[in-house]
């Protein structure tokens, strides 16, 4: 459930808790935090060693007593205490002191569409741990639609596709509300996993998930299409011997491996379109689909959606920042709701 614009204008900061990155918007100052949602913990003492970018760089490179954790999964807080500790260090001592001076601190937090009460409660408890006296929940899809400039308050259909690290959310909006939405448990992490599994099965090569991003981008020019280089050199560890070796990976096979998880996303789009009123679907034939989120930048993904739906597909400018920009615009009072005068 999205809070009213009047309630959001009273908030002092907003947080977009993503599975990949956490972003914090402070009213009047803009985005002050944009860091990976990761924390490194010493399991012997419980001390927090690093957060954000440094903690993410430590993934897979730590001794046994240091563990890199991700307290947020699919936009839902799964470890409240660790999420609070991570946010406190990401925000910094100086900003925390300024926030603590406000005895009536109000905060807004983005939550996935139709998040269950337990997930909503976890998000609220996380913000309360930062000193917030009141917490407003904002639907991530509505915030992202506002952030990429869609006219969500008008009586015409707009369609948004939020491609996150753990999930992909598809929705049709009209008159400032969500008419139909679908949440698919497939995101950038599923694509990385599909590539890792392909390299293991086809080439007997163990590759960390962090190293598959360059392979995705090596599908340059064509991406998921057929043009582009025929093969790419990938380094990894041999399954049998354990030594490092390099292989030439067929990009066509990688494209097929990526298409498998993305089929579930296309099915989600089809379900949303089938359940929408015909008048709204007719609007979408002209306005098309707006893609936001970090995984929207996967080369060729927009062409795949365009071919499946037959509608125009657009990628927002800086798609990974749309949600936090949208909730920030609500905090600053830049969004005006459509006012309907009641008939006498």
VOGU-3710 file (C-alpha; in Angstrom, 3 decimals, decimal comma):
1> xxxxxxxxxx> 0,000/0,000/0,000  1,357/3,421/-0,988  1,107/6,257/1,497  -0,716/9,459/0,545  1,251/12,280/-1,037  0,372/14,519/1,907  1,921/12,037/4,344  5,026/11,648/2,180  5,579/15,402/2,031  6,005/15,342/5,812
11> xxxxxxxxxx> 8,790/12,738/5,623  12,430/13,732/6,059  14,161/10,826/4,331  13,365/7,860/2,115  15,101/4,510/1,707  15,008/2,131/-1,243  16,020/-1,276/0,141  17,068/-3,347/-2,846  18,552/-6,813/-2,964  21,534/-5,463/-4,907
21> xxxxxxxxxx> 21,876/-1,857/-3,693  20,526/0,360/-0,930  19,804/4,006/-1,644  18,915/6,775/0,801  17,296/10,092/-0,150  17,354/12,981/2,321  14,882/15,803/1,817  16,655/18,882/0,544  19,953/17,041/-0,016  19,060/14,396/-2,609
31> xxxxxxxxxx> 20,536/10,891/-2,795  23,221/10,610/-0,107  23,764/6,823/-0,163  24,044/4,477/-3,143  25,901/1,362/-2,022  25,616/-2,430/-2,391  23,364/-4,113/0,185  26,166/-6,135/1,743  27,864/-6,349/5,130  30,936/-8,291/6,288
41> xxxxxxxxxx> 30,737/-9,723/9,822  33,322/-11,338/12,087  31,538/-14,507/13,231  33,842/-14,866/16,247  33,098/-11,481/17,799  29,965/-10,368/15,935  31,716/-7,137/14,922  30,784/-5,439/11,676  33,921/-5,201/9,528  32,715/-3,529/6,335
51> xxxxxxxxxx> 29,565/-2,467/4,520  28,662/-1,466/0,992  31,217/-1,597/-1,807  34,105/-2,847/0,354  31,981/-5,677/1,766  30,878/-6,727/-1,716  34,499/-6,839/-2,881  35,219/-9,238/-0,012  32,654/-11,787/-1,252  34,377/-15,149/-1,774
61> xxxxxxxxxx> 37,735/-13,785/-0,629  37,443/-13,930/3,165  38,840/-16,320/5,794  36,410/-18,732/7,400  35,579/-16,466/10,357  34,456/-13,533/8,176  31,085/-13,861/6,480  29,576/-11,526/3,908  25,802/-11,318/4,373  22,979/-9,668/2,465
71> xxxxxxxxxx> 20,210/-8,676/4,888  17,823/-7,775/2,051  16,415/-10,249/-0,448  14,007/-9,320/-3,218  13,267/-5,933/-1,646  12,335/-7,598/1,662  14,364/-7,297/4,857  15,282/-10,811/6,001  17,608/-9,774/8,865  16,315/-6,682/10,648
81> xxxxxxxxxx> 19,222/-6,244/13,048  21,860/-6,554/10,338  19,906/-4,234/8,014  19,819/-1,611/10,768  23,553/-1,917/11,410  24,307/-1,734/7,697  22,138/1,366/7,207  23,659/3,143/10,204  27,165/2,708/8,786  26,126/3,593/5,242
91> xxxxxxxxxx> 24,466/6,822/6,342  27,461/7,874/8,436  27,836/9,404/11,882  27,474/13,030/10,766  24,161/12,516/8,993  22,890/10,294/11,820  23,526/13,085/14,325  21,563/15,509/12,160  18,673/13,054/11,909  18,652/12,358/15,647
101> xxxxxxxxxx> 18,131/16,065/16,338  14,693/15,743/14,752  12,547/14,335/17,537  9,670/13,717/15,115  11,648/12,053/12,353  9,484/10,622/9,565  10,800/8,151/7,020  9,491/6,522/3,848  10,600/3,105/2,645  9,964/1,350/-0,669
111> xxxxxxxxxx> 8,396/-2,114/-0,485  7,529/-4,595/-3,266  3,996/-4,597/-4,617  1,602/-6,563/-2,399  4,301/-7,282/0,167  2,943/-9,468/2,943  2,386/-7,975/6,429  5,539/-9,625/7,766  7,677/-7,985/5,069  6,031/-4,617/5,713
121> xxxxxxxxxx> 6,648/-4,970/9,435  10,310/-5,822/8,830  10,762/-2,679/6,725  9,095/-0,544/9,396  11,212/-2,046/12,202  14,366/-1,375/10,191  13,530/2,322/9,903  12,461/2,557/13,536  15,941/1,315/14,422  17,320/4,422/12,695
131> xxxxxxxxxx> 15,252/6,674/14,927  12,148/7,165/12,784  9,020/7,946/14,803  6,701/7,313/11,864  7,278/5,197/8,759  5,351/5,435/5,481  5,340/2,536/3,015  5,644/3,303/-0,695  4,960/0,785/-3,451  8,191/0,344/-5,417
141> xxxxxxxxxx> 6,310/0,193/-8,719  4,551/3,524/-8,133  7,795/5,178/-6,991  9,679/3,864/-10,027  6,924/5,021/-12,390  7,081/8,519/-10,906  10,876/8,506/-11,009  11,055/7,724/-14,725  8,515/10,425/-15,595  5,453/8,347/-16,447
151> xxxxxxxxxx> 2,138/10,258/-16,184  0,732/7,888/-13,572  -1,922/10,337/-12,372  -3,705/10,539/-15,749  -6,682/8,369/-16,817  -4,603/6,467/-19,347  -2,582/3,296/-19,081  1,138/3,209/-18,416  3,092/-0,016/-18,065  6,256/-0,412/-16,048
161> xxxxxxxxxx> 8,648/-3,314/-15,707  10,944/-3,172/-12,664  13,870/-5,535/-13,281  15,583/-6,127/-9,944  18,342/-8,421/-8,763  16,030/-11,045/-7,263  12,593/-10,331/-8,760  10,938/-8,688/-11,747  7,707/-6,767/-11,205  5,350/-5,859/-14,035
171> xxxxxxxxxx> 2,394/-3,510/-13,587  -0,157/-1,423/-15,451  -1,028/1,883/-13,777  -3,841/4,371/-14,278  -5,143/7,287/-12,193  -2,241/6,973/-9,773  -2,994/3,360/-8,837  -1,964/-0,108/-9,950  -4,641/-1,800/-12,060  -2,873/-5,139/-12,510
181> xxxxxxxxxx> 0,539/-6,335/-11,381  2,594/-9,499/-11,421  5,712/-10,404/-9,460  8,089/-12,921/-11,050  10,894/-14,440/-8,899  13,460/-13,985/-11,674  16,031/-11,191/-11,795  19,654/-10,437/-12,484  20,819/-13,046/-9,980  18,901/-15,786/-11,825
191> xxxxxxxxxx> 20,577/-14,740/-15,070  24,009/-14,871/-13,417  23,199/-18,309/-11,999  22,126/-19,577/-15,434  25,458/-18,491/-16,923  27,445/-20,056/-14,068  25,554/-23,346/-14,479  26,121/-23,307/-18,238  29,887/-22,836/-17,790  30,000/-25,675/-15,271
201> xxxxxxxxxx> 28,000/-28,140/-17,354  29,329/-27,293/-20,810  32,961/-26,469/-19,987  33,502/-27,997/-16,519  34,553/-24,577/-15,303  33,759/-23,120/-11,878  33,203/-19,379/-12,144  32,148/-16,971/-9,382  28,934/-15,107/-10,110  30,740/-11,738/-9,923
211> xxxxxxxxxx> 32,792/-12,643/-13,015  29,849/-13,356/-15,318  28,901/-9,691/-15,746  31,727/-9,079/-18,255  30,494/-12,137/-20,144  27,005/-10,628/-20,304  28,428/-7,388/-21,653  30,596/-9,303/-24,124  27,361/-10,066/-25,953  27,861/-6,482/-27,074
221> xxxxxxxxxx> 26,140/-5,102/-30,102  23,792/-8,061/-30,210  23,192/-8,868/-26,575  20,437/-11,443/-26,732  20,241/-10,957/-30,488  22,233/-12,998/-33,005  24,875/-10,463/-34,054  28,018/-9,675/-32,078  31,177/-11,750/-31,453  30,925/-15,507/-31,836
231> xxxxxxxxxx> 32,878/-16,389/-28,679  34,385/-14,906/-25,530  37,358/-15,986/-23,432  36,446/-16,769/-19,808  38,767/-17,598/-16,919  37,833/-19,946/-14,095  38,772/-23,047/-12,107  38,728/-26,510/-13,591  36,200/-28,790/-11,872  38,444/-31,880/-11,956
241> xxxxxxxxxx> 41,950/-30,543/-11,375  41,216/-27,320/-9,483  43,744/-25,348/-11,535  43,008/-22,121/-13,363  42,280/-22,353/-17,069  40,654/-20,365/-19,839  38,001/-21,460/-22,323  36,369/-19,962/-25,375  32,639/-19,746/-24,650  30,143/-19,833/-27,495
251> xxxxxxxxxx> 28,027/-16,697/-27,154  25,074/-18,340/-28,896  24,984/-21,000/-26,163  25,145/-18,287/-23,507  22,223/-16,529/-25,160  20,206/-19,741/-24,991  21,101/-20,186/-21,302  19,972/-16,629/-20,532  16,710/-16,977/-22,437  15,545/-19,857/-20,226
261> xxxxxxxxxx> 14,978/-17,815/-17,013  13,762/-14,802/-18,995  10,891/-16,866/-20,387  9,238/-16,662/-16,948  9,413/-12,862/-17,170  7,726/-12,878/-20,568  4,997/-15,140/-19,197  4,424/-12,611/-16,381  4,011/-9,811/-18,922  1,507/-11,922/-20,826
271> xxxxxxxxxx> -0,564/-12,570/-17,686  -0,715/-8,858/-16,875  -1,850/-7,957/-20,393  -4,474/-10,728/-20,467  -6,033/-9,555/-17,189  -6,135/-5,850/-18,086  -9,268/-4,130/-19,445  -9,192/-3,806/-23,243  -9,222/0,012/-23,133  -6,008/0,074/-21,115
281> xxxxxxxxxx> -4,314/-2,450/-23,408  -5,248/-0,209/-26,360  -3,459/2,689/-24,633  -0,359/0,564/-24,166  -0,148/-0,058/-27,914  0,964/3,583/-28,185  2,759/4,231/-24,892  4,481/0,850/-24,624  6,486/-0,530/-21,698  9,002/1,372/-19,573
291> xxxxxxxxxx> 11,838/-0,757/-18,172  13,524/0,296/-14,936  15,918/-1,384/-12,510  19,535/-2,454/-12,872  18,755/-5,639/-14,811  16,969/-3,593/-17,496  20,447/-2,795/-18,861  21,047/-6,428/-19,868  21,994/-6,090/-23,557  19,143/-7,130/-25,826
301> xxxxxxxxxx> 16,580/-7,665/-23,048  14,422/-4,798/-24,347  14,477/-6,279/-27,867  13,338/-9,622/-26,468  10,366/-7,978/-24,700  9,576/-5,899/-27,791  9,475/-8,996/-29,993  7,247/-10,879/-27,540  4,683/-8,103/-26,960  4,782/-6,229/-30,262
311> xxxxxxxxxx> 4,678/-2,961/-28,283  7,233/-0,160/-27,958  9,756/-0,794/-25,163  11,794/1,971/-23,553  14,608/1,896/-20,995  14,510/4,749/-18,491  17,451/7,079/-18,064  19,549/5,661/-15,219  16,961/2,919/-14,644  18,517/1,738/-11,362
321> xxxxxxxxxx> 17,780/5,132/-9,745  14,112/5,480/-10,739  12,565/4,224/-7,480  14,610/6,461/-5,177  14,165/9,435/-7,525  10,411/8,873/-7,532  10,023/8,670/-3,763  12,327/11,692/-3,489  10,033/13,671/-5,787  7,106/12,747/-3,542
331> xxxxxxxxxx> 9,014/13,958/-0,480  9,832/17,258/-2,153  6,197/17,816/-3,157  6,927/17,753/-6,888  4,021/15,391/-7,630  0,505/16,787/-7,660  -2,427/14,378/-7,534  -5,262/14,617/-10,046  -8,096/16,516/-8,352  -11,583/15,459/-9,287
341> xxxx> -14,357/17,856/-8,286  -17,301/15,841/-6,953  -20,528/16,333/-8,799  -23,284/18,079/-6,898
//
